[in-house]
């Protein structure tokens, strides 16, 4: 069942038609759990919402009717545990299929859902509980994870009132699965002011930047409709598609690619839940076994694919492939195109919103570009005076907010931090902090984060474009580009590099990489300093901490 017709037009002649005429109508009391999930369960109860499997050979096919039934049971169980509208509930469920039951249950109650990774330490948990006033944590049955939560609870005072685990008897934890199984009450939809909708807070993510403590990005009940563009016009989904996005449920990318937009398009979400060491080639086997039609992953995953023997896999079921999050090696793009006939289409966004720019179903990819601005968001490049940049001029990627009105899907604010919100929303714009430029055809090219931009000899150099150039060389597995103080230039460009297998550090290789960058991009951007390392400092979400490299350099 395709729900899109209730909210928007979804057929357009081309990008120009799409950009001019696409508009989403959000009902005044919209709630995804009731207005999408329950409606699909009523009209197409046997349609597959979720196809789940794990590395132990287990499988679970979940229909919309089952998710409706289980989310009602979960909602009543949460209510029995004392959860009410506006309470913060943190979930650390890895890729367990119960996550989808829990998300819909929280939406039905009006609890503020806070997905989190299972990799958090006890200190991380304490910070999140205290910052967001988390009343309950529901965890996957993982010994280390539960031990960290138990240790954190001792330091949280009366804030954290309920700790539960999906299954099993553990001291200090409720057995949530057992409570659900024993549930005898029927869930009653809230009414009046208790009904969660509109600008009530629905979902919050702690997003780890490259500096400072994580901030809490809060979304309201209109947010899911912002992902129509993500699923329909970037992933290109149709009813009956089977879509796989590589993401843990603790990250915002999970609701980008494993929930809202996919169900609105009538597609089935595919989930691979693995506990043992991750093997990227497992996905190639799963694509063939289950007939996956749409796949989204960071370029790193595709790089692993290319290193495998692709001739061993059919991959004939695939119709669309998308990428996001890091530079794409052109060689990977070409080899994937040669092997599958599919063009990798890039997208860009933040935890603060849905997809903001993308190579849509109407556009041809331009290697290195994130694609074009999307309607509804209308992001563009602005200069330091908050005026639109000319084509080719580097500036900050911003989203217009005329009259202070938020575009559909853009975040409602930083939870309990109005000052931080005002630091990014001013002069009628949301300032993303990302630096980019736009070409004459409207394609946008990412340069780096605002605080990562290197000013050298009067030039503004984005680390992303230098890193992208380096990745085109077969010797480079990963790289981080930063600025090092220089008495003449202000800053010199430095590249910190992890070498690919079969390559060894040498002065000759440094020179080769420098010459390669000079040939690949503007010569003034080449790294005058190159350091080879075994690993790069990263945040818990995998973002390179360039600030740490800069700090280490300053301390030398």
C-alpha positions as CSV (number, residue, x, y, z in Angstrom):
1,X,0.0,0.0,0.0
2,X,1.3,3.4,-1.0
3,X,0.4,6.1,1.6
4,X,2.0,9.0,-0.3
5,X,-1.2,10.1,-2.1
6,X,-2.7,11.2,1.2
7,X,0.1,13.6,1.8
8,X,1.7,14.7,-1.5
9,X,2.0,14.4,-5.2
10,X,4.7,11.9,-6.1
11,X,4.9,11.9,-9.9
12,X,7.0,14.5,-11.7
13,X,8.3,15.0,-15.2
14,X,11.8,16.0,-14.1
15,X,13.9,17.6,-11.3
16,X,12.6,21.1,-12.3
17,X,9.0,20.0,-12.0
18,X,9.7,18.2,-8.7
19,X,11.5,21.3,-7.3
20,X,8.8,23.7,-8.2
21,X,5.7,21.7,-7.4
22,X,6.4,19.2,-4.7
23,X,4.6,19.9,-1.4
24,X,3.7,17.8,1.6
25,X,0.4,18.4,3.4
26,X,0.8,17.5,7.1
27,X,-2.5,16.9,8.9
28,X,-3.0,19.1,12.0
29,X,-2.9,16.2,14.4
30,X,-0.6,13.9,12.5
31,X,0.9,10.9,14.3
32,X,2.8,8.4,12.2
33,X,1.9,5.4,14.4
34,X,-1.8,6.0,14.1
35,X,-2.1,7.7,10.7
36,X,0.3,5.5,8.8
37,X,1.1,2.2,10.6
38,X,-2.4,1.6,11.9
39,X,-4.0,2.6,8.6
40,X,-1.7,0.2,6.7
41,X,-2.5,-2.6,9.2
42,X,-6.2,-1.9,8.6
43,X,-6.1,-1.8,4.8
44,X,-3.2,-4.2,4.0
45,X,-2.7,-6.2,7.1
46,X,-0.7,-9.0,5.4
47,X,1.8,-6.7,3.6
48,X,5.3,-7.2,4.9
49,X,6.7,-4.3,6.9
50,X,9.9,-5.9,8.1
51,X,12.1,-8.8,6.9
52,X,14.6,-9.5,9.6
53,X,17.4,-12.0,9.8
54,X,20.6,-12.5,11.8
55,X,24.0,-14.1,11.6
56,X,22.7,-17.2,13.4
57,X,20.4,-18.1,10.5
58,X,17.2,-16.9,12.2
59,X,14.5,-15.2,10.2
60,X,11.4,-13.1,11.1
61,X,8.8,-11.8,8.6
62,X,6.7,-9.1,10.3
63,X,3.5,-7.8,8.8
64,X,1.9,-4.4,9.4
65,X,-0.8,-6.2,11.3
66,X,1.7,-7.7,13.7
67,X,3.6,-4.4,14.2
68,X,0.2,-2.8,15.0
69,X,-0.7,-5.5,17.5
70,X,2.7,-5.6,19.2
71,X,3.1,-1.8,19.3
72,X,-0.3,-1.7,21.2
73,X,1.0,-4.3,23.6
74,X,4.3,-2.4,24.0
75,X,2.5,0.9,24.6
76,X,0.3,-0.6,27.3
77,X,3.3,-2.2,29.0
78,X,5.2,1.1,28.9
79,X,2.2,2.7,30.5
80,X,2.0,0.1,33.2
81,X,5.7,0.9,34.0
82,X,4.7,4.5,34.5
83,X,5.6,6.0,31.1
84,X,3.4,9.0,30.1
85,X,3.4,11.5,27.3
86,X,6.5,13.7,27.5
87,X,8.6,11.1,29.4
88,X,12.0,10.4,27.9
89,X,12.7,6.7,27.1
90,X,16.2,5.7,25.9
91,X,16.4,2.5,23.8
92,X,19.6,0.6,23.1
93,X,18.3,-2.3,20.9
94,X,21.0,-2.8,18.3
95,X,19.2,-4.2,15.2
96,X,16.6,-6.3,17.1
97,X,13.3,-6.4,15.3
98,X,11.6,-5.4,18.6
99,X,12.9,-1.9,18.0
100,X,10.2,-1.2,15.4
101,X,7.5,-2.3,17.9
102,X,9.0,0.0,20.6
103,X,9.3,3.0,18.3
104,X,5.6,2.8,17.3
105,X,4.6,2.2,20.9
106,X,6.4,5.3,22.1
107,X,4.8,7.4,19.3
108,X,1.4,6.1,20.4
109,X,2.0,7.1,24.1
110,X,3.8,10.3,23.3
111,X,7.0,9.3,25.0
112,X,10.1,11.1,23.7
113,X,12.1,8.3,22.2
114,X,15.9,8.5,22.5
115,X,17.7,5.8,20.4
116,X,21.3,5.2,21.4
117,X,24.1,2.9,20.4
118,X,24.9,-0.1,22.5
119,X,28.6,1.0,22.5
120,X,28.0,3.7,25.1
121,X,30.0,3.5,28.3
122,X,28.5,4.0,31.8
123,X,29.8,7.6,31.7
124,X,28.0,8.1,28.4
125,X,24.8,6.7,29.8
126,X,25.0,9.0,32.9
127,X,25.5,12.1,30.7
128,X,22.5,11.2,28.6
129,X,20.2,10.4,31.5
130,X,21.0,13.6,33.3
131,X,20.9,15.8,30.2
132,X,17.6,14.5,28.9
133,X,15.9,13.5,32.2
134,X,15.6,9.9,30.9
135,X,13.0,8.1,32.9
136,X,13.4,4.6,31.4
137,X,16.1,2.6,29.5
138,X,15.2,-0.5,27.4
139,X,18.2,-2.5,26.4
140,X,19.1,-5.5,24.3
141,X,20.1,-8.6,26.3
142,X,23.8,-7.9,26.2
143,X,26.0,-8.5,29.3
144,X,28.4,-5.6,28.8
145,X,25.6,-3.1,27.9
146,X,23.4,-4.1,30.9
147,X,26.4,-3.8,33.2
148,X,27.1,-0.3,32.0
149,X,23.5,0.7,32.5
150,X,23.4,-0.8,36.0
151,X,26.6,1.1,36.9
152,X,25.2,4.3,35.5
153,X,21.9,3.9,37.4
154,X,23.8,4.1,40.6
155,X,25.0,7.6,39.7
156,X,21.7,8.9,38.3
157,X,19.8,9.3,41.6
158,X,16.0,9.4,41.1
159,X,16.0,10.4,37.4
160,X,16.3,6.9,35.9
161,X,13.3,5.2,37.4
162,X,12.9,2.1,35.1
163,X,15.6,-0.2,33.6
164,X,14.4,-3.0,31.4
165,X,15.9,-5.6,29.1
166,X,14.2,-7.2,26.2
167,X,14.3,-10.7,27.7
168,X,15.8,-12.6,30.6
169,X,16.0,-12.2,34.4
170,X,18.6,-9.7,35.4
171,X,19.0,-8.0,38.8
172,X,17.6,-4.5,38.6
173,X,16.0,-5.0,35.2
174,X,12.4,-5.7,34.2
175,X,12.0,-8.5,31.7
176,X,10.1,-6.5,29.1
177,X,9.3,-9.5,26.8
178,X,7.7,-11.4,29.7
179,X,5.7,-8.3,30.7
180,X,4.4,-7.9,27.1
181,X,3.5,-11.6,26.9
182,X,1.5,-11.3,30.1
183,X,-0.3,-8.2,28.9
184,X,-4.1,-8.5,29.1
185,X,-5.2,-4.9,28.6
186,X,-6.2,-3.3,25.3
187,X,-4.4,-0.1,24.4
188,X,-6.7,2.8,24.2
189,X,-5.8,5.7,21.9
190,X,-5.2,8.9,24.0
191,X,-7.6,11.8,23.5
192,X,-7.6,15.5,24.0
193,X,-4.4,17.0,25.2
194,X,-3.0,13.6,25.9
195,X,-3.0,12.8,22.2
196,X,0.6,13.2,20.9
197,X,0.8,15.1,17.6
198,X,2.0,18.3,15.8
199,X,4.7,20.1,17.6
200,X,4.9,17.7,20.6
201,X,8.4,16.3,20.9
202,X,8.6,12.8,19.5
203,X,12.2,11.8,19.0
204,X,15.6,13.0,20.2
205,X,19.2,12.1,19.3
206,X,22.4,12.8,21.0
207,X,24.6,13.8,18.2
208,X,28.4,13.7,18.7
209,X,30.1,16.5,16.9
210,X,33.8,16.9,16.5
211,X,34.0,19.3,19.4
212,X,32.3,19.5,22.8
213,X,29.8,17.2,24.5
214,X,26.9,15.7,22.4
215,X,23.9,18.0,21.8
216,X,20.3,16.7,21.9
217,X,18.5,17.1,18.6
218,X,14.7,17.1,19.1
219,X,12.1,16.3,16.5
220,X,8.3,16.7,16.6
221,X,5.5,14.6,15.1
222,X,5.8,16.2,11.7
223,X,9.3,14.9,11.2
224,X,8.4,11.5,9.6
225,X,6.8,13.2,6.6
226,X,10.1,15.0,5.9
227,X,11.5,11.6,4.9
228,X,9.2,11.2,1.9
229,X,12.0,12.9,-0.2
230,X,14.5,10.5,1.4
231,X,12.8,7.4,0.4
232,X,10.8,8.3,-2.7
233,X,13.1,10.7,-4.5
234,X,16.5,9.6,-3.4
235,X,16.2,5.9,-2.7
236,X,13.6,5.7,-5.5
237,X,11.3,3.3,-3.6
238,X,8.1,1.8,-5.0
239,X,5.5,-0.4,-3.3
240,X,6.9,-3.9,-3.1
241,X,10.5,-2.9,-2.9
242,X,12.8,-4.5,-0.4
243,X,15.2,-1.8,1.0
244,X,18.3,-2.3,3.1
245,X,20.1,0.7,4.8
246,X,23.3,-0.2,6.7
247,X,22.8,1.4,10.1
248,X,22.4,0.5,13.7
249,X,19.1,1.6,15.3
250,X,21.1,3.9,17.6
251,X,21.8,6.4,14.9
252,X,19.5,8.8,13.1
253,X,20.3,7.1,9.8
254,X,18.1,4.2,11.0
255,X,14.9,6.3,10.7
256,X,16.2,7.8,7.4
257,X,16.5,4.3,5.8
258,X,14.7,1.8,8.0
259,X,11.3,3.2,8.9
260,X,9.3,6.3,8.1
261,X,9.9,7.1,4.4
262,X,10.2,3.4,3.4
263,X,6.7,2.5,4.9
264,X,5.1,5.6,3.4
265,X,6.3,4.4,0.0
266,X,4.9,0.9,0.6
267,X,8.3,-0.7,0.7
268,X,9.5,-3.5,3.1
269,X,12.5,-2.8,5.4
270,X,15.2,-5.4,5.4
271,X,17.3,-5.8,8.5
272,X,20.5,-7.8,9.1
273,X,21.2,-8.2,12.7
274,X,24.8,-9.4,13.4
275,X,26.5,-10.1,16.7
276,X,29.8,-11.5,15.5
277,X,32.5,-9.7,13.6
278,X,31.0,-7.7,10.7
279,X,31.8,-9.0,7.3
280,X,30.8,-6.5,4.5
281,X,30.5,-9.3,1.9
282,X,27.7,-10.8,4.0
283,X,25.5,-8.1,2.4
284,X,26.3,-9.3,-1.1
285,X,25.1,-12.8,-0.2
286,X,21.9,-11.3,1.4
287,X,21.2,-9.2,-1.6
288,X,21.1,-12.3,-3.8
289,X,19.4,-14.6,-1.3
290,X,16.5,-12.3,-0.5
291,X,16.2,-10.3,-3.7
292,X,16.9,-6.9,-2.2
293,X,16.0,-4.1,-4.6
294,X,17.4,-1.0,-3.0
295,X,20.6,-0.6,-1.0
296,X,22.1,2.3,0.9
297,X,25.5,2.4,2.7
298,X,28.5,4.6,3.3
299,X,31.2,4.4,0.5
300,X,33.4,2.4,2.9
301,X,31.0,-0.6,2.4
302,X,31.2,-0.3,-1.3
303,X,35.0,-0.2,-1.1
304,X,34.9,-3.5,0.7
305,X,32.5,-4.9,-2.0
306,X,34.9,-3.9,-4.8
307,X,37.8,-5.7,-3.0
308,X,35.7,-8.9,-3.1
309,X,35.2,-11.0,-6.2
310,X,31.9,-9.5,-7.4
311,X,31.7,-12.1,-10.2
312,X,30.5,-14.6,-7.5
313,X,27.3,-12.6,-6.9
314,X,24.4,-12.0,-9.2
315,X,23.1,-8.7,-7.7
316,X,20.4,-8.8,-10.4
317,X,17.6,-7.8,-8.0
318,X,19.2,-4.4,-7.2
319,X,17.5,-1.4,-8.9
320,X,18.8,1.5,-6.9
321,X,22.0,2.1,-4.8
322,X,22.7,5.2,-2.7
323,X,25.6,6.5,-0.6
324,X,26.1,9.1,2.1
325,X,28.5,10.2,4.8
326,X,32.0,10.3,3.3
327,X,34.0,10.8,0.1
328,X,33.4,8.3,-2.7
329,X,36.4,6.9,-4.6
330,X,35.7,7.4,-8.3
331,X,37.3,4.0,-9.0
332,X,34.8,2.4,-6.6
333,X,32.0,4.2,-8.5
334,X,33.2,3.0,-11.9
335,X,33.8,-0.6,-10.8
336,X,30.4,-0.8,-9.1
337,X,28.8,0.6,-12.3
338,X,30.6,-1.9,-14.4
339,X,29.6,-4.8,-12.2
340,X,26.0,-3.9,-11.6
341,X,25.0,-1.3,-14.2
342,X,23.9,0.9,-11.3
343,X,25.0,4.5,-10.6
344,X,25.7,5.3,-7.0
345,X,23.7,8.4,-6.0
346,X,24.9,10.5,-3.2
347,X,22.8,12.3,-0.5
348,X,23.5,14.7,2.3
349,X,21.8,15.5,5.5
350,X,22.2,15.9,9.3
351,X,20.6,14.5,12.4
352,X,18.8,17.9,12.5
353,X,16.7,17.1,9.5
354,X,15.8,14.7,6.7
355,X,17.8,14.6,3.5
356,X,18.8,18.1,2.4
357,X,20.5,17.6,-0.9
358,X,20.7,14.6,-3.1
359,X,21.2,13.1,-6.6
360,X,17.6,12.4,-7.1
361,X,15.9,9.8,-9.3
362,X,15.7,12.6,-11.9
363,X,19.4,13.5,-11.9
364,X,22.7,12.0,-13.2
365,X,25.5,11.7,-10.6
366,X,28.4,14.1,-10.6
367,X,31.3,12.4,-8.8
368,X,32.1,14.3,-5.6
369,X,28.8,16.2,-5.5
370,X,26.1,15.6,-2.9
371,X,23.5,16.4,-5.6
372,X,21.0,19.2,-5.7
373,X,18.9,21.0,-3.2
374,X,15.5,19.4,-2.4
375,X,12.1,21.0,-2.3
376,X,10.7,21.8,1.1
377,X,14.2,22.2,2.5
378,X,15.5,24.5,-0.3
379,X,19.1,24.5,1.1
380,X,21.6,26.7,-0.6
381,X,25.1,28.2,-0.1
382,X,25.3,31.6,1.7
383,X,28.2,33.9,2.4
384,X,29.3,35.5,5.7
385,X,26.7,38.2,5.2
386,X,24.0,35.6,4.8
387,X,23.5,36.4,1.2
388,X,23.3,33.8,-1.6
389,X,26.7,32.9,-3.0
390,X,27.4,33.0,-6.7
391,X,28.1,29.7,-8.5
392,X,31.6,28.5,-7.6
393,X,31.8,30.6,-4.4
394,X,32.5,28.8,-1.2
395,X,30.1,29.5,1.7
396,X,27.9,27.9,4.3
397,X,25.1,25.5,3.5
398,X,21.9,27.1,5.0
399,X,18.2,26.4,5.0
400,X,15.8,29.3,4.7
401,X,13.2,29.8,7.5
402,X,11.0,32.7,6.2
403,X,9.1,34.2,9.1
404,X,10.7,31.8,11.4
405,X,8.8,28.9,10.0
406,X,10.6,25.5,10.0
407,X,10.6,23.4,6.8
408,X,8.8,20.1,7.3
409,X,11.3,17.6,8.9
410,X,13.7,20.2,10.2
411,X,14.4,19.8,13.9
412,X,12.3,21.5,16.6
413,X,15.4,22.6,18.6
414,X,18.1,21.4,20.9
415,X,16.5,19.8,23.9
416,X,16.7,22.1,27.0
417,X,19.2,24.3,25.1
418,X,17.6,27.4,23.5
419,X,20.9,29.2,23.5
420,X,22.5,26.6,21.3
421,X,19.5,26.7,19.0
422,X,19.7,30.4,18.6
423,X,23.4,30.1,17.7
424,X,22.4,28.2,14.5
425,X,19.0,29.8,13.7
426,X,19.3,33.5,12.9
427,X,18.8,36.0,10.1
428,X,16.0,33.8,8.7
429,X,18.3,30.8,8.2
430,X,19.3,27.6,9.8
431,X,23.1,27.5,9.6
432,X,24.2,23.9,9.1
433,X,27.9,24.6,9.8
434,X,28.8,22.8,6.6
435,X,30.8,24.5,4.0
436,X,30.1,24.0,0.3
437,X,29.8,25.5,-3.1
438,X,27.3,25.2,-5.9
439,X,28.0,24.9,-9.6
440,X,26.1,26.6,-12.4
441,X,23.8,23.6,-12.8
442,X,22.8,23.5,-9.2
443,X,24.9,20.6,-8.0
444,X,26.3,21.2,-4.5
445,X,29.8,20.2,-3.5
446,X,30.8,19.7,0.1
447,X,34.0,21.3,1.4
448,X,34.0,20.6,5.1
449,X,32.7,21.7,8.5
450,X,32.9,25.4,9.3
451,X,35.5,25.0,12.0
452,X,37.5,22.6,9.8
453,X,38.0,25.0,6.9
454,X,41.7,25.8,6.3
455,X,42.7,29.4,5.4
456,X,46.0,29.2,3.6
457,X,47.6,32.1,1.7
458,X,44.2,33.7,1.3
459,X,42.5,30.6,0.0
460,X,39.7,28.8,1.8
461,X,40.3,25.1,1.6
462,X,37.8,22.4,2.6
463,X,39.3,19.2,4.0
464,X,36.7,17.1,2.3
465,X,37.8,18.0,-1.2
466,X,41.4,17.2,-0.4
467,X,40.4,14.0,1.3
468,X,38.3,13.1,-1.8
469,X,41.3,13.6,-4.0
470,X,43.6,11.5,-1.8
471,X,41.0,8.7,-1.9
472,X,41.4,8.4,-5.6
473,X,44.9,7.1,-5.1
474,X,45.0,3.3,-4.5
475,X,47.5,3.7,-1.6
476,X,45.0,5.6,0.6
477,X,42.5,3.8,2.7
478,X,41.5,6.7,4.9
479,X,42.6,10.3,5.4
480,X,42.0,13.3,7.5
481,X,43.0,16.8,6.3
482,X,43.7,19.6,8.8
483,X,45.5,22.9,9.0
484,X,48.9,23.4,10.7
485,X,50.0,26.9,11.7
486,X,52.4,28.4,9.2
487,X,54.2,31.7,9.7
488,X,54.0,32.6,6.0
489,X,50.8,31.0,4.7
490,X,48.7,31.3,8.0
491,X,48.1,27.6,7.8
492,X,49.5,24.7,5.7
493,X,47.5,21.7,4.6
494,X,48.3,18.5,6.4
495,X,47.1,15.0,5.5
496,X,47.0,12.2,8.1
497,X,46.8,9.0,6.2
498,X,46.0,5.3,6.8
499,X,47.6,3.4,3.9
500,X,45.9,0.6,2.1
501,X,47.3,-3.0,2.3
502,X,50.5,-3.6,0.4
503,X,51.7,0.0,0.7
504,X,54.4,1.2,3.1
505,X,55.3,4.7,4.2
506,X,58.1,6.5,2.4
507,X,59.2,9.9,1.3
508,X,58.7,8.8,-2.3
509,X,55.1,7.9,-1.6
510,X,54.5,11.3,0.1
511,X,55.7,13.0,-3.1
512,X,53.6,10.8,-5.2
513,X,50.5,11.6,-3.2
514,X,51.2,15.4,-3.3
515,X,51.6,15.3,-7.0
516,X,48.4,13.3,-7.3
517,X,46.4,15.9,-5.4
518,X,47.9,18.7,-7.6
519,X,46.7,16.8,-10.7
520,X,43.3,16.0,-9.2
521,X,42.3,19.3,-7.7
522,X,43.5,22.9,-7.6
523,X,47.3,22.7,-7.0
524,X,47.2,25.2,-4.0
525,X,45.2,22.6,-2.0
526,X,47.8,19.9,-2.0
527,X,49.0,18.7,1.4
528,X,52.4,20.1,2.2
529,X,52.7,17.9,5.2
530,X,51.8,14.2,5.2
531,X,51.8,11.8,8.2
532,X,51.2,8.1,8.0
533,X,49.3,6.5,10.9
534,X,47.7,3.2,11.8
535,X,44.4,4.8,13.0
536,X,42.5,8.1,13.0
537,X,40.8,9.6,16.1
538,X,37.0,9.2,15.7
539,X,33.8,10.0,17.7
540,X,31.6,7.1,18.9
541,X,29.6,7.5,15.7
542,X,32.6,7.1,13.5
543,X,33.2,10.8,12.5
544,X,36.9,11.8,12.3
545,X,37.9,14.1,15.1
546,X,40.1,16.6,13.1
547,X,40.1,18.8,16.2
548,X,42.1,16.1,18.1
549,X,44.6,15.9,15.3
550,X,45.0,19.7,15.5
551,X,45.4,19.6,19.2
552,X,48.0,16.9,19.0
553,X,49.9,18.9,16.4
554,X,49.8,22.0,18.6
555,X,51.2,20.1,21.5
556,X,54.2,18.8,19.6
